[in-house]
Amino acid sequence: MSLPFFNPDPGWLFLVGGVALIVCAAVIPEAEKVHSMRNQLQTIRCAEQHNFARMSACSRFLDDLKAGDQGLVRRLAASQLNLMPRGETALLIATSIDATPSDWIEASVAPPNYEVDPYPDTLLARWTLGSQRLWVIAAGAFCVFLGLIFGPALPIQEKPI
C-alpha cells in the first residue's frame, strides 16, 4: 500500500490560516510605515516646489527692480517712503499699506495644496496596527498549532511476528 503524495486534511486550513495571520501581523505595520514615508516625501516635494516658486518670484522682483521698472519703483516709493509723485493724488488707501515687498512676493505665489492620502482602513489593518497585534500573532500561532495537531493520521503498520 502506497501513501499519496499529498493528502488534504482539515489541518492544512488551520496551518495556512495561521501562517497568513502571522505574515499579515508582520507585513501590514511595515506597509503602513512605508505609506507614511511616501506621504512625507510628497509633502517635502510639494514644499520644495513652493520654495522654487518663491525663489523665482524673488528673482523676478529683483530683475524688475534692477531694470528700473517705473511701476515697481512708484509702488515702492508710495508704500515704503509714503511718497507720491507731484500732481498725483491717491484715489484709495490700500489696506496693505503696512505690507513689505516680501509680503508682495509671497502674495504672488500660490500656497501649496497637497492633501495626505490616508492609509486604507480595513479590519485586518485595525487589528494589526493597534494594540491587538499581539493577539493576532497569538491567534495565528494557535492556528498553526491546531493545523499541526489535526495533521494527517499515519496508518499503523503491523509488524510481523
C-alpha positions in Angstrom: 0.0 0.0 0.0 1.5 3.3 -1.0 0.7 6.7 0.6 -0.5 9.5 -1.6 2.0 12.4 -2.1 -0.5 14.9 -0.8 -3.4 14.2 1.4 -5.8 17.1 2.1 -7.0 17.2 5.7 -8.5 19.9 8.0 -5.1 20.6 9.5 -4.0 22.4 6.3 -6.7 25.0 6.6 -5.6 25.9 10.1 -2.0 25.9 9.1 -2.4 28.1 6.1 -4.7 30.5 8.0 -2.3 30.7 10.9 0.7 31.4 8.8 -1.4 34.1 6.9 -2.3 35.8 10.2 1.3 35.9 11.3 2.5 37.2 8.0 -0.2 39.9 8.0 0.8 41.0 11.5 4.4 41.3 10.4 3.8 43.0 7.0 0.9 45.4 7.5 2.6 47.6 10.1 5.6 47.9 7.9 3.5 48.7 4.8 1.8 51.5 6.9 5.2 52.9 7.7 6.2 52.9 4.0 2.9 54.6 3.2 3.6 57.3 5.8 7.1 57.8 4.4 5.7 58.2 0.9 3.3 60.8 2.2 6.1 62.7 3.9 8.1 62.5 0.7 5.2 64.0 -1.3 4.8 66.8 1.3 8.5 67.6 1.1 8.4 67.6 -2.7 5.4 70.0 -2.6 7.2 72.3 -0.2 10.3 72.2 -2.5 8.2 73.2 -5.5 6.6 76.0 -3.4 10.1 77.2 -2.4 11.3 77.2 -6.0 8.2 79.3 -7.0 9.0 81.8 -4.2 12.7 81.9 -5.3 11.6 82.5 -8.9 9.2 85.3 -7.7 12.0 86.9 -5.7 14.3 86.7 -8.8 11.7 88.4 -11.0 11.2 91.1 -8.4 15.0 91.8 -8.3 15.2 91.7 -12.1 12.4 94.3 -12.3 14.0 96.4 -9.7 17.4 96.3 -11.4 15.7 97.1 -14.8 14.1 100.2 -13.2 10.5 99.2 -13.8 8.6 102.5 -13.3 5.5 100.9 -11.8 7.5 98.9 -9.2 9.6 102.0 -8.3 6.5 104.1 -7.8 4.8 101.4 -5.8 7.9 101.0 -3.5 8.1 104.8 -3.0 4.5 105.0 -2.2 4.4 102.1 0.2 7.8 102.4 1.9 8.5 106.1 1.9 5.0 107.5 1.7 5.9 109.5 -1.3 3.6 110.3 -4.2 4.7 111.9 -7.5 3.8 115.6 -7.8 0.4 116.4 -9.2 -1.0 112.9 -8.4 -3.4 112.1 -5.6 -4.2 108.7 -4.2 -7.8 107.6 -5.0 -7.8 104.8 -2.5 -5.8 104.0 0.5 -4.6 100.4 0.3 -5.4 98.1 3.1 -2.0 96.6 2.7 -0.2 99.9 3.5 2.0 98.2 6.0 2.9 95.3 3.7 6.5 94.8 2.9 7.9 93.9 -0.5 8.5 90.4 0.8 4.7 90.2 1.5 4.1 91.3 -2.1 6.3 88.5 -3.3 4.6 85.9 -1.0 1.2 87.0 -2.3 2.3 86.4 -5.9 3.0 82.7 -5.2 0.1 80.3 -4.8 0.3 78.3 -1.5 0.9 74.6 -1.7 -2.2 72.4 -1.6 -1.1 68.8 -1.0 -3.5 66.5 0.7 -2.2 63.5 2.5 -3.5 60.2 1.3 -4.8 58.2 4.3 -3.8 54.5 4.8 -6.7 52.2 3.8 -8.9 51.5 6.8 -9.6 47.7 6.9 -10.5 45.4 9.7 -7.2 43.5 9.4 -5.3 46.8 9.3 -7.0 47.9 12.5 -6.2 44.6 14.2 -2.6 44.5 13.2 -1.8 48.3 13.7 -3.4 48.6 17.1 -2.8 47.2 20.5 -4.4 43.9 19.3 -1.4 43.0 17.2 0.0 40.5 19.7 -3.4 38.9 19.9 -3.4 38.4 16.1 0.1 36.8 16.3 -1.1 34.6 19.1 -4.2 33.6 17.2 -2.0 32.8 14.2 0.4 30.7 16.3 -2.6 28.8 17.8 -4.0 28.1 14.3 -0.6 26.8 13.3 -0.6 24.6 16.4 -4.1 23.3 15.6 -3.0 22.6 12.0 -0.1 20.5 13.2 -2.3 18.6 15.6 -5.0 17.9 13.1 -2.4 16.8 10.6 -2.8 13.5 8.6 -3.1 10.4 10.6 -0.4 7.9 9.7 -1.5 4.4 9.1 -0.5 1.9 11.7 2.0 -0.6 10.3 1.7 -4.1 11.6 4.9 -5.8 12.5 5.4 -9.3 11.5 5.6 -11.6 14.4 
